[in-house]
Amino acid sequence: MAVGKKEKPVAKKKSPEKGKAPNAKTSPATPPAAVKQRTVVTPWRDTLEFNETYAGLFGKGSKTADRRQALSKIRVWGLRRANLCPAAVLATSVLVQAQLADKEGNATIQTTYASAFSRFYNFMSSIIQGHNMSSMYETAKELGLQSFIVDLRHLCAHGQELPPVEVLRSTSQHCLEWLRTYYWLPHKESLSNLDAGKLQRKDKLKFEEEVSSLLEIYDLTLECLLRGADKLKAISKLKSSAEFNKIRVYSSGKKAKVSKEILDSVLSDLSVKIKRHSSSMKDLLDIYMGCLLKMQYFLGVGLEIGDDEDALVAGTQDLFRLLAMQGYIESFFVALVRLAENPNESDERRLGARYWATKMIQTFGMLFRMKRMYKEELDLDNKLKPVDFSSLNTNVHSKTMRRLLVHSGVDSAVTLIFGDNPKKAKTWVFDREFIMQRVPPFSEYSGAILKGLLPLADPPFSQTQLEALTNLCSIRLKEDQKPGEPEPMEDDSSSEESYSLDYLEKLLSAQAQSRGNTFSSVETSDLGFWSIEKDNDWSKCALGVLPWAQ
């Protein structure tokens, strides 16, 4: 991505008339006009790629191999941008190809030059807007092309005889020099790189700033609430002056006096803002999830809360209920899982993501059991009152819902209580493909998530499979290994071979095949002499650029 700088022409100052002395007091010189930058999506990856191509085409020490390399790069540019590749770049390539053919001693070089020259003119016709001869001459003059270029193009396209090869050769060189001066050199001097991630519409940038600001207030206030700083006076002692000022300004505008009121106001504003943009902004979900994962204290609080986990759950309950009401709870869970699996993230963030993902899995299991119990009761008594599981997103629960919560087998004091989206109820299970995608990045950060997802598989694992896989995850996480106790072994195989991630895949496949399960196409690492490339992320490579050349 590159940005072109376009300078405004500076008006000429009139010289003082003869016989008149200049004023003694001269006004201060006006500063030069600011250079305007225009954002352009270019076919070249960055300025370095453009400069290398320029050097290959026009450099003093450029050889035939360098020019061919530059032409190959231009062909890649054409693939990247198709008909949006700049006409001047394509016009340059056809003339250089003709010159290279001339060096090789092409027998039909006259025809080659004539065809290249005609194509050059056709490419530049996108700049030369007129189509009658008169306007062509006028526009050519404005661009700096001599009038004989128009005449020569007419002879090449419509004449009975082609111009002499010497004329075509010298004209092609002249046109290449014009292209260098007119297009390549100005771009070489004015282009600058731009991070593609910063290219967002103004409304998206504004939305992201507003959501980030609200969640920053939430993050700061949550820390104050859990550390016992309830009122502004106590908050001022806990937070820095800059952070306290953000909370103070927001709370005064909302007339909130204590931490809980501030958190409620933030969630209310967040709900209104998301609802306002949910139908008009395409990337709202990605922006929303990204802002949520920027909360620093929120991600790390579960690791240091200790015995006060009930206070943490009570303080964050409404945030998860809001996500459930908005229909984004599953998206947030997936975002946490991917954060825990990402080796490029810090250990603190990955551990925090693991904590919240496992807490959400507990809730998913609770909802799964509650819905199963309610269905069994409904099968026995069809006159049973209907239950709305979205009511779990509030503090008011029906008698049936309270009973189901009690029998779900969870401690409500340390369990996040949220329910369905009112518009779309969901059965909280995860297909096996999603669960198997958690196997390759298995680590101390994500292993607990995989272990927690096993009982929620769809179709469900058999009891034997579930016990074997849960035990394997526990062994991998060293949960069942006592200090000084050797790792378990099977038969004559070493523990490293028996309890590797490949073994997990083979175990699933073998058990599925032995029981006639449809889930028998589990991929393993047995690919013969072929191997899968895992070290490079090809999805982030520009077309025509190798990952190791990034």
C-alpha positions in Angstrom: 0.0 0.0 0.0 1.3 3.4 -0.9 0.3 7.1 -0.6 1.0 9.5 -3.4 1.7 13.1 -2.5 0.3 15.7 -4.7 1.6 19.3 -4.4 -0.3 22.4 -5.1 1.3 24.8 -7.6 2.7 27.9 -6.0 1.5 31.2 -7.5 4.3 33.4 -8.9 4.8 36.7 -7.1 4.8 39.9 -9.1 8.1 41.7 -9.2 8.1 45.4 -8.1 7.5 47.9 -10.9 10.5 49.9 -12.2 11.1 53.1 -10.4 9.4 52.0 -7.3 11.4 51.0 -4.2 10.1 48.0 -2.3 8.4 48.7 1.0 10.6 48.8 4.0 8.3 46.7 6.0 7.7 43.5 4.2 5.0 41.1 5.3 6.3 37.7 6.5 6.7 35.1 3.9 3.8 32.7 3.8 4.8 29.1 4.7 4.7 26.6 1.8 1.4 24.9 1.1 1.1 21.6 2.9 1.5 18.6 0.7 -1.7 16.7 0.3 -1.6 12.9 0.4 -3.9 10.7 -1.6 -4.4 7.1 -0.6 -4.1 4.7 -3.5 -4.4 1.0 -3.6 -1.3 0.0 -5.7 -0.4 -3.3 -7.3 3.0 -3.2 -5.8 3.4 -4.3 -2.2 5.4 -1.4 -1.0 7.8 1.3 -2.1 10.8 -1.1 -2.1 9.1 -3.3 -4.7 8.3 -0.2 -6.8 11.9 1.1 -6.5 13.4 -2.3 -7.4 11.3 -2.5 -10.5 12.2 1.1 -11.5 15.9 0.3 -11.1 15.5 -2.8 -13.2 13.8 -0.9 -16.0 15.7 2.4 -16.0 18.8 1.9 -13.8 22.2 2.9 -15.3 23.7 -0.6 -14.6 20.5 -2.4 -15.6 21.2 -5.6 -17.6 18.9 -7.7 -19.7 18.3 -10.1 -16.8 17.3 -7.1 -14.6 14.8 -5.9 -17.2 13.3 -9.3 -17.6 12.9 -9.6 -13.8 11.2 -6.2 -13.8 8.8 -7.3 -16.5 8.0 -10.4 -14.5 7.1 -8.2 -11.6 4.9 -6.0 -13.8 3.0 -9.2 -14.9 2.4 -10.0 -11.2 1.1 -6.5 -10.7 -1.3 -7.1 -13.6 -2.6 -10.2 -11.8 -3.0 -8.4 -8.6 -5.0 -5.4 -9.9 -6.2 -6.7 -13.4 -7.6 -3.8 -15.4 -6.8 -1.4 -12.5 -3.1 -1.7 -13.0 -1.8 1.7 -14.1 -1.9 2.3 -17.9 1.6 3.8 -17.8 3.0 0.7 -16.2 1.5 -1.6 -18.9 2.6 0.8 -21.6 6.2 0.6 -20.3 6.1 -3.2 -20.3 5.2 -3.5 -24.0 7.9 -1.1 -25.1 10.6 -2.9 -23.0 9.5 -6.2 -24.4 10.0 -4.9 -27.9 13.5 -3.6 -27.0 14.5 -7.0 -25.6 13.2 -8.8 -28.7 15.3 -6.3 -30.8 18.4 -7.3 -28.8 17.7 -11.0 -29.5 17.7 -10.3 -33.3 14.0 -10.9 -33.9 13.4 -11.3 -37.7 10.1 -9.5 -37.5 11.3 -6.7 -35.3 9.6 -4.0 -37.4 6.2 -5.6 -36.8 7.0 -6.1 -33.1 7.9 -2.5 -32.6 4.9 -1.3 -34.6 2.6 -3.5 -32.5 4.2 -2.4 -29.2 4.0 1.3 -30.2 0.3 0.9 -31.1 -0.4 -0.8 -27.8 1.6 1.9 -26.0 -0.7 4.5 -27.5 -3.8 2.5 -26.8 -2.8 2.2 -23.1 -2.2 6.0 -22.9 -5.6 6.7 -24.6 -7.1 6.3 -21.1 -5.4 9.5 -20.3 -5.9 11.1 -23.7 -9.7 11.4 -23.5 -10.4 12.8 -27.0 -11.0 10.5 -30.0 -10.8 12.9 -32.9 -7.5 13.9 -34.4 -7.7 17.5 -33.3 -8.2 16.7 -29.6 -5.5 14.0 -29.8 -2.9 16.5 -30.9 -4.0 19.0 -28.2 -3.9 16.4 -25.4 -0.6 15.0 -26.5 0.8 18.5 -26.3 -0.5 18.9 -22.8 1.1 15.6 -21.7 4.4 16.6 -23.2 4.3 14.2 -26.2 5.3 15.6 -29.6 2.7 15.7 -32.4 4.7 13.2 -34.5 3.8 10.5 -32.0 0.1 10.8 -33.1 1.1 10.7 -36.7 3.4 7.6 -36.2 0.7 5.8 -34.3 -1.7 6.4 -37.2 0.8 5.0 -39.7 1.4 1.9 -37.5 -2.3 1.2 -37.1 -3.7 2.2 -40.5 -0.8 2.9 -42.9 -0.1 0.7 -45.9 3.6 0.5 -45.1 5.2 0.4 -41.7 7.7 3.1 -40.7 11.4 2.2 -40.9 12.7 0.1 -38.0 15.2 2.9 -37.1 12.4 5.3 -36.6 10.4 2.9 -34.5 13.4 2.0 -32.4 14.3 5.6 -31.7 10.6 6.6 -31.0 10.2 3.7 -28.6 13.2 4.9 -26.7 11.8 8.4 -26.7 8.5 7.2 -25.4 10.2 5.1 -22.6 12.1 8.2 -21.5 8.8 10.2 -21.5 7.1 7.5 -19.4 10.1 7.6 -16.9 9.8 11.3 -16.6 6.0 11.6 -16.7 5.1 8.6 -14.5 7.8 6.6 -12.9 10.1 9.3 -11.5 7.4 11.4 -9.9 5.9 8.3 -8.2 9.4 7.1 -7.1 9.9 10.5 -5.3 6.4 10.8 -3.8 5.3 7.4 -2.8 5.3 6.4 0.9 4.1 3.2 2.6 0.9 3.0 4.5 -0.3 0.3 6.9 -3.3 -1.4 5.3 -4.8 -1.9 8.8 -5.3 1.8 9.1 -7.4 2.0 6.0 -10.9 2.2 7.4 -13.9 4.3 6.7 -14.3 7.3 9.0 -17.5 5.8 10.4 -15.7 2.6 11.3 -12.8 4.5 12.9 -15.3 6.6 14.9 -17.2 3.6 16.0 -14.1 1.8 17.1 -12.9 4.8 19.1 -16.3 5.1 20.8 -16.5 1.4 21.7 -12.9 1.3 22.8 -13.4 4.4 25.0 -16.5 2.8 26.7 -14.7 -0.5 27.3 -11.7 1.3 28.7 -14.0 3.0 31.2 -15.5 -0.4 32.0 -12.1 -2.0 32.4 -10.8 0.7 34.8 -14.1 0.7 36.8 -14.1 -3.1 37.1 -10.7 -3.0 38.7 -11.9 -0.3 41.1 -15.0 -2.3 42.0 -13.1 -5.6 42.7 -10.4 -3.8 44.7 -13.0 -2.2 47.0 -12.9 1.4 45.5 -16.6 2.1 45.3 -16.9 5.9 45.3 -14.9 8.5 43.3 -12.9 9.5 46.4 -11.6 5.9 46.8 -11.1 5.6 43.0 -8.9 8.7 43.0 -6.5 7.0 45.4 -6.3 3.8 43.4 -6.0 5.1 39.8 -3.6 7.5 38.2 -4.7 11.1 37.6 -5.3 10.5 33.9 -7.3 7.3 34.4 -9.3 8.8 37.3 -10.1 11.8 35.1 -11.6 9.5 32.4 -13.8 7.8 35.0 -14.8 11.2 36.7 -15.8 12.8 33.4 -17.9 9.9 32.3 -19.5 9.4 35.7 -20.4 13.1 36.0 -22.1 13.0 32.6 -24.1 10.0 33.6 -24.7 11.1 37.2 -23.3 7.8 38.5 -21.9 7.9 42.0 -20.6 4.4 42.6 -18.6 1.8 40.6 -21.6 -0.4 39.9 -23.6 2.5 38.5 -20.8 3.4 36.2 -20.5 -0.2 34.9 -24.3 -0.3 34.3 -24.1 3.0 32.4 -21.3 1.8 30.2 -23.1 -1.4 29.3 -26.3 0.6 28.5 -24.4 3.0 26.2 -22.6 0.0 24.6 -25.9 -1.7 23.9 -27.4 1.4 22.3 -24.3 2.0 20.1 -24.1 -1.6 18.9 -27.8 -1.7 18.1 -27.6 1.5 16.1 -24.8 0.2 13.9 -25.5 -3.5 13.7 -27.4 -3.3 10.4 -25.3 -0.7 8.7 -21.7 -1.7 9.5 -20.3 -4.7 7.8 -17.2 -5.2 10.0 -19.0 -4.4 13.3 -18.5 -7.9 14.8 -14.7 -7.9 14.2 -14.3 -4.4 15.6 -16.5 -5.2 18.6 -14.6 -8.4 19.4 -11.2 -6.6 18.9 -12.2 -3.9 21.4 -13.4 -6.4 24.0 -10.0 -8.3 23.8 -8.1 -5.0 24.4 -9.4 -4.8 28.0 -6.2 -5.4 30.0 -7.5 -5.9 33.6 -10.5 -7.9 32.4 -8.2 -10.5 30.7 -5.9 -10.8 33.7 -8.3 -10.5 36.7 -9.3 -14.2 36.7 -5.7 -15.2 37.3 -5.3 -13.1 40.5 -8.8 -13.0 42.0 -8.1 -16.0 44.4 -10.9 -16.7 46.8 -13.0 -13.7 45.7 -14.2 -15.4 42.4 -17.8 -14.8 43.4 -17.2 -11.0 43.4 -15.6 -11.3 39.9 -18.5 -13.3 38.5 -21.0 -10.8 40.1 -19.0 -7.9 38.6 -18.8 -9.3 35.0 -22.2 -11.0 34.9 -23.9 -8.2 33.1 -21.3 -7.9 30.4 -21.8 -11.6 29.4 -25.5 -11.1 29.6 -25.3 -8.2 27.2 -23.3 -10.3 24.8 -25.9 -13.0 25.0 -28.7 -10.6 24.4 -26.9 -9.2 21.4 -26.3 -12.7 20.0 -22.5 -12.3 20.2 -21.7 -14.7 23.0 -20.5 -17.5 20.8 -18.4 -15.1 18.7 -16.7 -13.9 21.9 -16.0 -17.4 23.0 -14.4 -18.3 19.7 -12.3 -15.1 19.9 -11.1 -16.1 23.3 -10.2 -19.6 22.1 -8.2 -18.3 19.2 -6.4 -15.9 21.5 -5.5 -18.7 23.9 -4.1 -20.7 20.9 -2.2 -17.9 19.4 1.6 -18.4 20.1 2.3 -14.8 19.2 0.3 -13.4 22.1 1.7 -12.8 25.5 1.4 -15.5 28.2 -0.7 -13.2 30.4 -3.3 -12.6 27.6 -3.4 -16.3 26.7 -3.9 -17.4 30.3 -6.6 -14.8 30.7 -8.4 -16.0 27.6 -8.2 -19.5 28.8 -9.8 -18.5 32.2 -12.8 -16.8 30.6 -13.2 -19.5 27.9 -13.3 -22.2 30.5 -15.8 -20.2 32.6 -18.0 -19.9 29.5 -17.7 -23.6 28.8 -19.1 -24.2 32.4 -22.1 -22.1 31.5 -22.6 -23.8 28.1 -22.6 -27.2 30.0 -25.1 -25.8 32.5 -27.4 -24.6 29.7 -27.1 -27.9 27.9 -28.1 -29.9 31.0 -30.9 -27.5 31.8 -32.4 -27.8 28.4 -32.1 -31.5 28.4 -33.9 -31.7 31.8 -36.6 -29.4 30.7 -37.2 -31.5 27.5 -37.4 -34.7 29.6 -40.0 -33.1 31.8 -41.9 -31.8 28.8 -42.0 -35.3 27.3 -43.6 -36.5 30.6 -46.0 -33.6 31.0 -47.0 -31.7 27.9 -49.0 -29.2 30.0 -45.8 -27.9 31.6 -45.4 -24.1 31.3 -43.1 -22.9 28.5 -39.7 -21.7 29.7 -37.8 -18.8 28.1 -34.1 -19.4 28.5 -33.3 -15.8 27.5 -34.7 -14.8 30.9 -31.4 -16.0 32.3 -30.0 -12.7 31.0 -32.0 -10.9 33.8 -32.1 -11.2 37.5 -35.7 -12.2 37.5 -36.2 -16.0 37.0 -39.3 -18.1 37.0 -39.9 -20.9 39.5 -39.1 -23.5 36.9 -36.0 -21.8 35.8 -34.7 -21.5 39.4 -35.4 -25.2 39.9 -33.5 -26.1 36.7 -30.6 -24.0 37.8 -30.5 -25.8 41.2 -30.5 -29.2 39.5 -27.9 -28.2 36.8 -25.1 -29.1 39.2 -23.3 -25.7 39.2 -22.5 -23.3 42.0 -24.3 -20.2 40.8 -22.1 -18.0 43.0 -19.0 -18.7 40.8 -20.7 -19.5 37.5 -21.6 -17.0 34.8 -25.4 -17.1 34.4 -26.5 -16.0 31.0 -29.0 -17.4 28.5 -30.1 -17.4 24.9 -30.5 -14.6 22.4 -34.2 -13.7 22.6 -34.4 -13.7 18.8 -32.6 -17.0 18.2 -32.5 -19.9 20.8 -29.4 -22.1 20.5 -28.5 -25.6 21.6 -25.1 -25.2 23.2 -23.2 -28.0 21.5 -20.1 -27.8 19.2 -19.6 -29.9 16.2 -16.7 -32.3 16.1 -14.9 -30.4 13.4 -14.6 -27.3 15.6 -13.3 -29.5 18.5 -10.8 -31.3 16.3 -9.5 -27.9 15.1 -8.4 -27.4 18.7 -6.1 -30.4 18.6 -3.1 -29.0 16.5 -2.6 -25.9 18.7 -3.0 -27.9 21.9 -0.9 -26.4 24.7 -1.0 -25.5 28.4 -3.0 -22.4 27.4 -5.7 -24.1 25.3 -5.7 -27.7 26.5 -8.2 -27.0 29.3 -10.6 -25.6 26.6 -10.4 -28.7 24.5 -11.0 -30.9 27.5 -14.0 -28.8 28.5 -15.5 -29.0 25.0 -15.4 -32.8 24.7 -18.7 -33.4 26.6 -20.4 -30.8 24.4 -19.5 -32.5 21.1 -22.1 -33.0 18.4 -22.6 -35.8 17.6 -21.6 -36.8 21.1 -18.7 -39.1 21.8 -19.4 -42.5 23.3 -18.7 -42.9 27.0 -15.6 -44.9 26.3 -14.3 -42.3 23.9 -15.1 -39.4 26.2 -13.3 -41.0 29.1 -10.3 -41.9 27.0 -10.0 -38.4 25.5 -10.6 -36.6 28.8 -7.9 -38.8 30.4 -5.5 -38.1 27.5 -6.0 -34.3 27.9 -5.4 -34.6 31.6 -2.2 -36.5 31.0 -1.1 -33.9 28.5 -1.9 -31.1 30.9 -0.2 -33.1 33.7 -3.2 -32.7 35.9 -3.2 -36.3 37.1 0.6 -36.7 37.5 1.8 -36.6 41.1 5.2 -35.1 41.9 8.0 -37.7 41.2 5.5 -40.1 39.5 6.7 -41.3 36.0 4.4 -40.6 33.1 2.0 -43.5 32.2 3.1 -45.8 29.4 1.2 -48.2 27.2 2.8 -51.6 26.3 6.3 -51.1 24.9 5.7 -47.6 23.5 7.3 -44.5 25.0 5.1 -41.9 26.7 6.2 -39.4 24.1 4.8 -41.5 21.3 1.7 -42.7 23.1 0.5 -39.4 24.4 1.3 -37.1 21.5 -1.3 -35.1 19.6 -1.0 -37.5 16.7 -2.0 -40.2 19.1 -5.1 -38.2 20.0 -6.1 -38.1 16.4 -5.4 -41.8 15.9 -7.4 -42.7 19.0 -10.4 -40.8 17.7 -10.2 -42.5 14.3 -9.7 -46.0 15.7 -12.6 -45.8 18.1 -14.9 -44.3 15.5 -14.1 -47.1 13.0 -14.5 -49.8 15.6 -18.0 -48.6 16.6 -19.1 -47.8 13.0 -19.1 -44.1 13.9 -19.5 -41.7 10.9 -16.6 -39.6 12.3 -13.9 -41.8 10.8 -12.2 -39.5 8.5 -9.9 -37.9 11.0 -6.7 -36.7 9.4 -3.4 -37.9 10.8 0.1 -36.9 10.1 0.8 -40.0 8.0 1.2 -38.5 4.5 4.0 -40.7 3.1 6.9 -38.7 1.9 4.7 -35.6 1.6 4.6 -33.1 4.5 2.3 -30.2 5.3 3.8 -26.7 5.3 3.0 -25.2 8.8 5.8 -22.7 9.3 4.5 -20.0 7.0 1.2 -18.2 6.8 0.5 -18.1 3.1 -2.8 -16.3 3.6 -0.9 -13.1 4.6 1.4 -13.1 1.6 0.9 -10.7 -1.3 0.4 -12.4 -4.7 3.8 -13.2 -6.2 5.7 -12.8 -2.8 7.1 -15.8 -1.0 6.6 -15.9 2.8 10.3 -15.9 3.6 10.8 -12.8 1.4 8.3 -10.8 3.4 
